[in-house]
Amino acid sequence: MRAPARIGAILMSLLILSSCSSDAPAVRDPGKVVLQPRPVSVPGHLYATKGRRLYLFTGTRVIALLKGAQVKDPALSRDGGRLAFSQLSAQSAAIMLADASGQQAQAVSSASGPEGQLWSFGASFSADGRHLVYLTDRGKLKSSPQNLQPNDLGVWTYDTATGASRQLVWPVPYSGGDSDPSYRPGSTSQLVYTTYLYGGEPLVPVARLTTMSLTTGVPIFLSPDGARNFQPAISPDGHFMAYVHATPTEDDLYVMPLETSYLRESQPYPSDSAVLLQRGIVSQPVWSADGSTIAFMMLVKGSFDLFLLPVSPAGSIHATGAPQVVTQGSYLDADSRLAWGP
């Protein structure tokens, strides 16, 4: 399945689930981002997309950026000075590297190659800003209706100093590929991502939180087989991971502690000690620069809107208050990452 088709299927399933679990009528898309009547102040700079248009939330303002560009998966460098994003065209997408306003953008991945049109998504900066990890179907085999070949998304890295790219993770064929890659804060040798594959008895599609040392190249699962856990987001200090756990009716937000490193799979899995933070249909968690808040999108009355949840690691990680609603009825792109920086 091509990347946009897979993403569309995921969104459709979320909307079906929401219609089953909510008796409130869906609001009408206003065609713009709408803040609450009493605006919630967003610290720092938080990026989201709606209808593939890029928006910046800062303080009590929301600013539309890059008019005319189709954008997905914004990512911000740790110092907030550089922005990466996927820029889409009709049958391809390339990773762009720009300043914090999205200007002076340069492509760091190709939208086409010997394989044909290429897709690239999900960029994330290393802590030192030198590397970008991202997803692409680069290197796929040529395919035709008579000879179908997998075009799954693999995990690649780009060196901003040398301009060189290389593949880090090879996906399970016909799974759609991996997703949600990021470097662990404070380390340039630990990678975190979601592995999509088939598991359980009988075999069913599953999603497993995965870490990999770039020194050994060995992937280690942090969540069990047979479950669906995805969209990992690591706290700025590298000590906690927020993620989404799917059940038949919900996509709930959890957070779990992380060891300094993992040399082998541990059982019980690290996700077994996770704490539930928010029930509902939650998508794309991201931490504030100081680690005191987790932002996410959640489906309410048919619309994905932006929420801020205060958290504290005192004792064990936990929410310190109710989530604050930033937007209302804004239909944000739930399949596109959030980015948040100083």
Secondary structure as the mmCIF struct_conf table of DSSP 4:
data_model
#
loop_
_struct_conf.conf_type_id
_struct_conf.id
_struct_conf.beg_label_comp_id
_struct_conf.beg_label_asym_id
_struct_conf.beg_label_seq_id
_struct_conf.end_label_comp_id
_struct_conf.end_label_asym_id
_struct_conf.end_label_seq_id
HELX_RH_AL_P HELX_RH_AL_P1 ALA A 3 SER A 21
BEND BEND1 ALA A 24 ALA A 24
HELX_LH_PP_P HELX_LH_PP_P1 PRO A 25 ASP A 29
BEND BEND2 GLY A 31 LYS A 32
STRN STRN1 LEU A 35 LEU A 35
BEND BEND3 PRO A 37 ARG A 38
HELX_LH_PP_P HELX_LH_PP_P2 PRO A 39 SER A 41
STRN STRN2 VAL A 42 LYS A 50
TURN_TY1_P TURN_TY1_P1 GLY A 51 ARG A 52
STRN STRN3 ARG A 53 GLY A 59
TURN_TY1_P TURN_TY1_P2 THR A 60 THR A 60
STRN STRN4 ARG A 61 LEU A 65
BEND BEND4 LEU A 66 LEU A 66
TURN_TY1_P TURN_TY1_P3 LYS A 67 GLY A 68
STRN STRN5 VAL A 71 LEU A 76
TURN_TY1_P TURN_TY1_P4 ARG A 78 ASP A 79
BEND BEND5 GLY A 80 GLY A 80
STRN STRN6 ARG A 82 LEU A 88
BEND BEND6 ALA A 90 GLN A 91
STRN STRN7 ALA A 93 ASP A 99
TURN_TY1_P TURN_TY1_P5 ALA A 100 SER A 101
BEND BEND7 GLY A 102 GLY A 102
BEND BEND8 GLN A 104 GLN A 104
STRN STRN8 GLN A 106 ALA A 107
BEND BEND9 VAL A 108 SER A 109
BEND BEND10 ALA A 111 ALA A 111
STRN STRN9 SER A 112 GLY A 113
TURN_TY1_P TURN_TY1_P6 PRO A 114 GLU A 115
STRN STRN10 GLY A 116 GLN A 117
STRN STRN11 SER A 120 PHE A 125
TURN_TY1_P TURN_TY1_P7 ALA A 127 ASP A 128
BEND BEND11 GLY A 129 ARG A 130
STRN STRN12 HIS A 131 THR A 136
TURN_TY1_P TURN_TY1_P8 ARG A 138 GLY A 139
HELX_LH_PP_P HELX_LH_PP_P3 LYS A 140 LYS A 142
STRN STRN13 SER A 144 SER A 144
TURN_TY1_P TURN_TY1_P9 PRO A 145 GLN A 146
STRN STRN14 ASN A 147 ASN A 147
HELX_LH_PP_P HELX_LH_PP_P4 ASP A 152 ASP A 152
STRN STRN15 LEU A 153 LEU A 153
STRN STRN16 GLY A 154 ASP A 159
TURN_TY1_P TURN_TY1_P10 THR A 160 THR A 162
STRN STRN17 SER A 165 VAL A 169
HELX_LH_PP_P HELX_LH_PP_P5 TRP A 170 VAL A 172
TURN_TY1_P TURN_TY1_P11 PRO A 173 TYR A 174
BEND BEND12 SER A 175 SER A 175
STRN STRN18 GLY A 177 GLY A 177
STRN STRN19 SER A 179 TYR A 183
HELX_LH_PP_P HELX_LH_PP_P6 ARG A 184 ARG A 184
TURN_TY1_P TURN_TY1_P12 PRO A 185 GLY A 186
BEND BEND13 THR A 188 SER A 189
STRN STRN20 GLN A 190 GLY A 199
TURN_TY1_P TURN_TY1_P13 GLY A 200 LEU A 203
STRN STRN21 VAL A 204 SER A 213
TURN_TY1_P TURN_TY1_P14 LEU A 214 THR A 216
STRN STRN22 PRO A 219 PHE A 221
BEND BEND14 LEU A 222 SER A 223
TURN_TY1_P TURN_TY1_P15 ASP A 225 GLY A 226
BEND BEND15 ALA A 227 ALA A 227
STRN STRN23 ARG A 228 ILE A 234
TURN_TY1_P TURN_TY1_P16 PRO A 236 ASP A 237
BEND BEND16 GLY A 238 HIS A 239
STRN STRN24 PHE A 240 ALA A 246
BEND BEND17 PRO A 248 THR A 249
STRN STRN25 ASP A 251 PRO A 257
BEND BEND18 THR A 260 THR A 260
BEND BEND19 LEU A 263 ARG A 264
BEND BEND20 GLN A 267 PRO A 268
HELX_RH_3T_P HELX_RH_3T_P1 PRO A 270 SER A 273
STRN STRN26 VAL A 275 GLN A 278
BEND BEND21 GLY A 280 GLY A 280
STRN STRN27 ILE A 281 ILE A 281
STRN STRN28 VAL A 282 TRP A 287
TURN_TY1_P TURN_TY1_P17 ALA A 289 ASP A 290
BEND BEND22 GLY A 291 SER A 292
STRN STRN29 THR A 293 VAL A 300
TURN_TY1_P TURN_TY1_P18 LYS A 301 GLY A 302
STRN STRN30 SER A 303 SER A 312
BEND BEND23 ALA A 314 SER A 316
STRN STRN31 HIS A 318 ALA A 319
BEND BEND24 GLY A 321 GLY A 321
HELX_LH_PP_P HELX_LH_PP_P7 ALA A 322 PRO A 323
STRN STRN32 GLN A 324 VAL A 325
STRN STRN33 THR A 327 THR A 327
BEND BEND25 GLN A 328 GLY A 329
TURN_TY1_P TURN_TY1_P19 ALA A 334 ASP A 335
BEND BEND26 SER A 336 SER A 336
STRN STRN34 ALA A 339 GLY A 341
#
